[in-house]
């Protein structure tokens, strides 16, 4: 079982710590299903603190907690880690050696040095992400006022809803204007969320403004033909169907 701890108000309401703990305990008492918790984005909490790791609430359960520097520091630094029980780590280490003989030494050395400055890097990245989130929201509100979204409390993306039409169709139009988009179905195992786009706020302000200007032109070209009911309904509220 895999869990991505997105810092979203919706998920925190759906999965508060106690029900999640009870769910893991009941699972472990039955078939001992391993739980993989992805904390790659946990350091990018912008407005609220992330919940504690599942492993902290369920000592002794087969929980593998994974993290990475690729979001916190730089996407090109492909260095991550796993926390788990010692026998599990020993097995993973053997598989790692057999699969690629080891990771890049320069990358590991750089990661070790950066981890000593993790607190300062985290504060800097949070400030930068808040500023870029604000810049993207401003650009969207000015150029595409009928698009809607809920401000994310963490992470690096807006989850934007189109007023009508199909996100995959819009993505094809946007390519003609020099903009690459991630439509909602790409983030869903069931091809749902057809009226949503995943828009990251990871670029400089000027680049995002130019991208939104091009996206607005693509929308103007597509909107007249967009059908009001083109998108399928989203899953029921109790189902978490977005892969972050």
SVG drawing of the C-alpha trace seen along z (x, -y; Angstrom):
<svg xmlns="http://www.w3.org/2000/svg" viewBox="-23 -41 55 53">
<polyline fill="none" stroke="black" stroke-width="0.4" points="0.0,0.0 1.4,-3.4 0.7,-6.7 1.7,-10.2 1.3,-12.7 0.1,-15.6 -0.2,-18.8 -3.8,-19.4 -6.7,-20.5 -8.9,-17.9 -6.6,-15.0 -6.0,-16.1 -9.8,-16.0 -10.2,-12.6 -7.2,-11.0 -6.6,-12.5 -3.8,-10.8 -6.0,-8.6 -8.1,-6.9 -4.9,-6.4 -3.2,-4.8 -6.1,-2.5 -6.3,-1.5 -2.6,-0.6 -2.9,1.4 -5.8,3.4 -4.0,4.1 -0.8,5.2 -2.7,7.5 -4.1,9.3 -1.8,9.8 1.1,7.5 0.8,5.4 3.8,3.1 3.0,-0.6 5.2,-2.9 4.9,-6.6 6.3,-9.2 7.5,-12.3 9.2,-13.9 7.0,-17.0 6.7,-17.1 9.4,-19.8 7.4,-22.1 4.6,-23.0 3.8,-26.6 0.9,-27.4 0.4,-24.4 2.7,-21.8 2.4,-18.3 1.1,-15.5 3.7,-13.3 5.0,-10.2 2.8,-7.1 5.8,-5.1 5.9,-7.5 2.3,-6.6 2.6,-2.8 5.9,-1.6 6.9,1.8 4.6,1.8 6.1,2.6 6.2,-1.0 8.8,-2.3 9.2,-6.1 10.9,-7.5 12.3,-11.0 14.3,-12.9 16.3,-16.1 14.9,-16.5 12.0,-18.7 13.6,-20.5 16.9,-21.4 17.0,-20.7 15.3,-18.3 18.6,-17.2 19.8,-15.9 18.4,-12.4 19.3,-11.4 16.8,-9.9 16.6,-7.6 14.4,-5.0 13.7,-4.6 12.5,-1.2 13.3,1.8 16.9,3.0 16.1,6.3 14.1,4.4 16.9,2.0 19.4,4.8 17.2,6.4 16.8,3.1 20.6,2.6 21.2,5.9 18.6,5.1 20.2,1.7 23.6,3.3 22.2,5.8 20.2,3.2 22.7,0.5 25.9,1.1 25.5,-2.2 24.4,-5.8 26.5,-8.7 29.3,-9.5 29.4,-13.2 25.6,-13.4 25.9,-11.6 28.7,-13.8 26.7,-16.9 23.6,-15.6 25.6,-14.8 26.9,-18.4 23.5,-19.9 21.8,-17.9 23.9,-19.8 22.2,-23.0 18.7,-21.4 17.0,-23.8 18.2,-26.9 17.5,-25.4 14.0,-24.5 13.2,-28.0 14.6,-29.5 12.6,-27.2 9.4,-27.8 9.8,-31.6 10.5,-31.1 7.6,-28.7 5.2,-31.1 6.3,-34.0 6.0,-31.9 2.6,-30.6 1.4,-34.1 2.8,-35.1 1.1,-32.3 -2.2,-33.0 -2.0,-36.7 -1.3,-35.8 -4.1,-33.3 -6.6,-35.7 -5.7,-38.4 -5.6,-36.4 -8.2,-33.6 -10.6,-35.0 -13.2,-32.2 -10.7,-29.5 -10.9,-28.3 -8.7,-26.6 -8.1,-26.2 -4.8,-27.6 -2.6,-24.7 -1.1,-24.7 2.0,-23.0 3.7,-21.4 4.6,-23.1 1.4,-23.0 -2.0,-24.5 -4.9,-22.1 -7.0,-24.3 -10.5,-23.6 -11.7,-24.7 -15.2,-26.3 -16.0,-24.0 -14.4,-21.7 -11.8,-19.0 -8.3,-19.5 -6.7,-17.0 -8.3,-18.8 -7.0,-22.1 -3.5,-20.6 -3.4,-19.8 -4.4,-23.4 -1.8,-24.7 1.0,-22.9 0.4,-25.0 1.0,-28.1 4.2,-26.7 2.9,-25.6 3.0,-22.0 0.3,-21.1 -0.4,-18.2 -4.2,-17.5 -6.0,-15.9 -6.4,-12.4 -2.6,-12.1 -2.8,-12.3 -5.5,-9.8 -5.4,-6.0 -9.0,-6.0 -8.6,-8.8 -10.8,-11.1 -10.5,-14.8 -11.0,-15.8 -11.8,-19.4 -8.6,-19.9 -5.0,-21.0 -1.9,-20.6 0.0,-23.9 3.4,-24.1 4.8,-27.3 8.5,-26.4 9.7,-29.0 10.6,-32.6 7.8,-35.2 8.5,-36.4 8.5,-32.9 5.2,-32.0 3.6,-35.2 4.6,-34.5 3.4,-30.9 0.0,-32.0 -0.3,-34.6 0.2,-31.9 -2.2,-29.6 -4.8,-32.4 -4.5,-32.6 -4.8,-28.9 -8.0,-29.0 -9.4,-31.8 -8.9,-29.6 -10.4,-26.5 -13.2,-27.9 -15.8,-28.6 -15.8,-24.9 -15.6,-23.6 -18.7,-21.8 -20.1,-22.7 -20.5,-19.1 -17.5,-17.6 -15.8,-16.4 -16.8,-13.4 -17.8,-13.9 -15.0,-13.7 -15.0,-10.7 -17.1,-10.8 -15.7,-13.0 -14.5,-10.0 -12.3,-8.7 -8.7,-10.1 -8.0,-9.9 -5.2,-12.3 -1.6,-11.2 0.5,-14.0"/>
</svg>
